[in-house]
Amino acid sequence: MNQLFTPYTFGSLTLPNRLVRSATAERMAVPDGEIPQKMMDFYRRLTQGGVGLIITGHMYVHPTGKAHPEMTGVYSDKLLDGLSQLADVIQAEGGLVAVQINHAGLKADPETVPEPLAPSAVVDERLTNRMPRGLTVEEIEELIDAFGQAARRVKQAGFDAVQIHSAHGYLGSQFLSPAANRRTDEWGGSLENRMRFLRRVSAAVRAQVGPVYPVFTKLGMQDGFDDGLTLEEGAQVAAALKGMGLDAVELSSGFGSKTLTSSRKGVRRPKEEAYFLSYARAVREVTDLPLMLVGGMRSRQVMEQLLADGEVDFVSMSRPLINDPDFPNKLRAGELERSGCISANNCWAREMDAGIACKCPVEKVDA
Ligand SMILES: Cc1cc2nc3c(=O)[nH]c(=O)nc-3n(C[C@H](O)[C@H](O)[C@H](O)COP(=O)(O)O)c2cc1C
């Protein structure tokens, strides 16, 4: 049976189909992180395309955690009005929306965060080209609380769920990674210690949003270098998520490298799709949490097979929905078998607050 357009309920959330828009930074916010009208319009358009759940681009939970100048903020109650309006715009179109909350850590924007904060003061060109300052224990506690307060705002603003970013080399990834986290106190060393930040952030979030509000994480399963987080360790973290009170997990990579990038280029054929499938296989064995998998999902055939084989519960996508927000509706109507996205990574905004857009030439792709 085809499952892509069947509903799925977990906890208090029922998604109308199995397609999730993975968090994608819009690069549209004004300098203090407020949401401009064009971002409201962008999300209205995305919702109309029929995706089952939208996860917003990452939003910074603390002024020191801003990753780029046009990143949306969730660090203060002064942002609540704009956040509520965004939730309203999406829900008025019948959409469901989660907010991804994040702190950039050592990957903070140099213009707005002159001194990046990180688990350890390590300069390593694979991680960053700037010298970060190692967090004090008091600062770690402050950032954990900032994640909790951000989640409280997400719920208060009326969003349907919250996702804790713990992938792609941002602060959550940095704590998990032995390459970035060289601490010798209870926040570093053993995997249990490196996991402590995620455990405490999850607890702070849960304490703020209550027992039934949906909380997910996007987990970086593996870094792209030998002394980083290994896939075996990533699976152990995934195994612990249910005990942390989380309701679902989306899988991606941690720190990237030349050979391991979260947004892989050149996904053109079905066999190149679902490029993190090994992560789903490792995680299915250790947890029964609902599973979202991102990375190169492009064709109906591959997506349906993943669902039919029970490899995943949801198929997450980023670039195909920049290429065409109507891709879900076109799949449902049988108008398309495959996304027109050629994974060339021409979607990042080149100018300040210009916003993401597909700048690839339109090309016929093989089904
Ligand atoms: C323009 C752009 C912005 C992104 N922003 C985020 C983000 O804010 N948070 C996140 O977790 N991943 C982000 N990603 C990564 C995607 O969510 C996704 O993991 C990756 O692109 C692989 O999926 P895809 O092959 O469907 O694009 C971004 C990707 C792109 C192309």
The ligand as an SDF file (V2000), in Angstrom:
LIG
                    3D

 31 33  0  0  0  0  0  0  0  0999 V2000
   19.4250   26.8630    2.3810 C   0  0  0  0  0  0  0  0  0  0  0  0
   19.4840   25.7970    3.4250 C   0  0  0  0  0  0  0  0  0  0  0  0
   19.2990   26.1360    4.7510 C   0  0  0  0  0  0  0  0  0  0  0  0
   19.3290   25.1470    5.7460 C   0  0  0  0  0  0  0  0  0  0  0  0
   19.0510   25.4860    7.0420 N   0  0  0  0  0  0  0  0  0  0  0  0
   18.9680   24.5290    7.9880 C   0  0  0  0  0  0  0  0  0  0  0  0
   18.5500   24.8390    9.3110 C   0  0  0  0  0  0  0  0  0  0  0  0
   18.2220   25.9770    9.6420 O   0  0  0  0  0  0  0  0  0  0  0  0
   18.4960   23.8230   10.1950 N   0  0  0  0  0  0  0  0  0  0  0  0
   18.8190   22.5280    9.8670 C   0  0  0  0  0  0  0  0  0  0  0  0
   18.7260   21.6440   10.7200 O   0  0  0  0  0  0  0  0  0  0  0  0
   19.2000   22.2110    8.6170 N   0  0  0  0  0  0  0  0  0  0  0  0
   19.2630   23.1650    7.6780 C   0  0  0  0  0  0  0  0  0  0  0  0
   19.5810   22.8330    6.3940 N   0  0  0  0  0  0  0  0  0  0  0  0
   19.8210   21.4010    6.0530 C   0  0  0  0  0  0  0  0  0  0  0  0
   18.5380   20.7390    5.5550 C   0  0  0  0  0  0  0  0  0  0  0  0
   17.5070   20.7800    6.5100 O   0  0  0  0  0  0  0  0  0  0  0  0
   18.7510   19.2600    5.1910 C   0  0  0  0  0  0  0  0  0  0  0  0
   19.1810   18.5690    6.3510 O   0  0  0  0  0  0  0  0  0  0  0  0
   19.7430   19.0450    4.0570 C   0  0  0  0  0  0  0  0  0  0  0  0
   19.6810   20.0710    3.0820 O   0  0  0  0  0  0  0  0  0  0  0  0
   19.5220   17.7000    3.3590 C   0  0  0  0  0  0  0  0  0  0  0  0
   18.2100   17.5830    2.8800 O   0  0  0  0  0  0  0  0  0  0  0  0
   17.8250   17.7990    1.3110 P   0  0  0  0  0  0  0  0  0  0  0  0
   18.6580   16.8450    0.5200 O   0  0  0  0  0  0  0  0  0  0  0  0
   16.3600   17.4810    1.2410 O   0  0  0  0  0  0  0  0  0  0  0  0
   18.1360   19.2120    0.9910 O   0  0  0  0  0  0  0  0  0  0  0  0
   19.5680   23.7970    5.3900 C   0  0  0  0  0  0  0  0  0  0  0  0
   19.7590   23.4610    4.0400 C   0  0  0  0  0  0  0  0  0  0  0  0
   19.7120   24.4330    3.0620 C   0  0  0  0  0  0  0  0  0  0  0  0
   19.8870   24.0270    1.6250 C   0  0  0  0  0  0  0  0  0  0  0  0
  1  2  1  0
  2  3  1  0
  2 30  2  0
  3  4  2  0
  4  5  1  0
  4 28  1  0
  5  6  2  0
  6  7  1  0
  6 13  1  0
  7  8  2  0
  7  9  1  0
  9 10  1  0
 10 11  2  0
 10 12  1  0
 12 13  2  0
 13 14  1  0
 14 15  1  0
 14 28  1  0
 15 16  1  0
 16 17  1  0
 16 18  1  0
 18 19  1  0
 18 20  1  0
 20 21  1  0
 20 22  1  0
 22 23  1  0
 23 24  1  0
 24 25  2  0
 24 26  1  0
 24 27  1  0
 28 29  2  0
 29 30  1  0
 30 31  1  0
M  END
$$$$
